[in-house]
Every structure is written in structure tokens, then in C-alpha cells.
């Protein structure tokens, strides 16, 4: 088992909870799987930082023609959360028949 005893200072509490919770479920996590967990946590930390940028800008930006558009950080935060969720879904086994079936339908591992 590999662990980070001191979480990176840029990880918000929710990211620390994800990290600790995953290790509680999978205490034997090591090697590439552990590296994947850390990568997912880094992506989540990035998403939280992007949320702060978007919030500070009122979630809007000015487009090339002067129109009000959704701030790009909103979209980027969603994309990195999706990437993190994909990594985490491969680490944590499904806990119910419904989850296993859904992963099978959507190309995930069973």
C-alpha cells in the first residue's frame, strides 16, 4: 500500500475526502492504481480552482463579438471532473447490480 501522509496543501477538503475515502475502500491500492488515484485528486483540485476563477468572474465572460458567454473555466471544470470521475470509476468496484449493469451499458468495467 502507498499513501500520502500529508495531503498537498492545494487540495480542498472535498479532494482530501475523496482520497481518504478511496483508500478506506481500497487499502491495498499501490503502484499504477495509486498513481491514478493521485492523478484523479489532482484533477479534482484543478476543477475546484477553476470553479473559483469562474465564480470570481460571475460565471460569464465577454465573447469575441462583445456578447456575454459562459466563462471558459466553467466548461474546463466540468471536463476535468469528468476525467477524474472516469479514473475513479475504474478504481472503485461497483457496489450494486444496477451499478454493474450501468457500467456495462456505458463501456465501463464490470
C-alpha positions as CSV (number, residue, x, y, z in Angstrom):
1,X,0.0,0.0,0.0
2,X,1.1,3.5,-0.8
3,X,-0.2,6.6,0.9
4,X,0.3,10.3,1.1
5,X,0.5,11.1,4.8
6,X,0.5,14.9,4.3
7,X,-2.0,15.9,1.6
8,X,-0.9,18.6,-0.8
9,X,-1.8,22.0,0.5
10,X,-3.7,22.9,-2.7
11,X,-6.2,20.0,-2.2
12,X,-9.5,21.3,-1.0
13,X,-11.2,19.3,1.8
14,X,-13.5,17.6,-0.6
15,X,-10.5,16.3,-2.5
16,X,-8.8,15.1,0.7
17,X,-12.1,13.3,1.5
18,X,-12.1,11.6,-1.9
19,X,-8.5,10.5,-1.5
20,X,-9.0,9.2,2.1
21,X,-12.4,7.6,1.2
22,X,-11.0,5.7,-1.7
23,X,-8.1,4.4,0.4
24,X,-10.6,3.4,3.1
25,X,-12.4,1.3,0.4
26,X,-9.2,0.0,-1.2
27,X,-6.4,-0.1,1.4
28,X,-4.3,-2.3,-0.8
29,X,-4.1,0.3,-3.6
30,X,-0.5,0.6,-4.9
31,X,1.6,1.2,-8.0
32,X,-0.2,2.4,-11.1
33,X,-3.6,2.3,-9.4
34,X,-2.4,4.5,-6.6
35,X,-0.9,6.9,-9.1
36,X,-4.3,7.0,-10.9
37,X,-5.9,8.0,-7.6
38,X,-3.5,10.8,-7.1
39,X,-4.0,12.0,-10.7
40,X,-7.8,12.0,-10.1
41,X,-7.3,14.0,-7.0
42,X,-5.1,16.5,-8.8
43,X,-7.8,16.8,-11.5
44,X,-10.4,17.5,-8.8
45,X,-8.2,20.1,-7.2
46,X,-7.9,21.8,-10.6
47,X,-11.7,21.7,-11.0
48,X,-12.1,23.5,-7.7
49,X,-9.6,26.1,-8.6
50,X,-11.4,26.6,-11.9
51,X,-14.6,27.0,-10.0
52,X,-13.1,29.8,-8.0
53,X,-12.0,31.6,-11.3
54,X,-15.4,31.2,-12.8
55,X,-17.2,32.4,-9.6
56,X,-14.9,35.5,-9.3
57,X,-15.9,36.4,-12.9
58,X,-19.6,35.8,-12.2
59,X,-19.5,32.7,-14.4
60,X,-19.6,34.9,-17.5
61,X,-17.0,36.3,-19.9
62,X,-17.1,38.5,-23.0
63,X,-17.1,36.8,-26.3
64,X,-15.3,37.9,-29.5
65,X,-18.2,40.0,-30.6
66,X,-18.8,41.6,-27.2
67,X,-21.6,39.2,-26.2
68,X,-21.8,37.7,-22.8
69,X,-20.8,34.0,-22.8
70,X,-20.3,31.3,-20.2
71,X,-16.9,31.6,-18.7
72,X,-14.4,29.1,-20.2
73,X,-13.4,27.9,-16.6
74,X,-17.0,26.5,-16.2
75,X,-16.5,24.2,-19.1
76,X,-13.0,23.3,-18.2
77,X,-14.0,22.4,-14.6
78,X,-16.7,20.1,-16.0
79,X,-14.3,18.4,-18.3
80,X,-11.7,17.8,-15.6
81,X,-14.4,16.5,-13.2
82,X,-15.5,14.1,-15.9
83,X,-11.9,12.9,-16.4
84,X,-11.5,12.4,-12.6
85,X,-14.8,10.5,-12.4
86,X,-13.7,8.2,-15.2
87,X,-10.4,7.4,-13.4
88,X,-12.1,6.9,-10.0
89,X,-14.8,4.6,-11.6
90,X,-12.1,2.3,-12.8
91,X,-10.5,2.1,-9.3
92,X,-13.7,1.6,-7.2
93,X,-15.6,-1.5,-7.9
94,X,-19.4,-1.2,-8.4
95,X,-21.3,-1.9,-5.2
96,X,-24.7,-2.9,-6.7
97,X,-26.1,-4.9,-9.5
98,X,-27.5,-1.6,-11.0
99,X,-24.1,0.0,-11.0
100,X,-22.5,-3.0,-12.7
101,X,-25.2,-3.0,-15.4
102,X,-24.9,0.7,-15.9
103,X,-21.1,0.4,-16.3
104,X,-21.6,-2.4,-18.8
105,X,-24.0,-0.3,-20.9
106,X,-21.7,2.7,-20.9
107,X,-18.5,0.9,-21.6
108,X,-17.1,0.8,-18.1
109,X,-15.6,-2.2,-16.4
110,X,-18.0,-4.6,-14.5
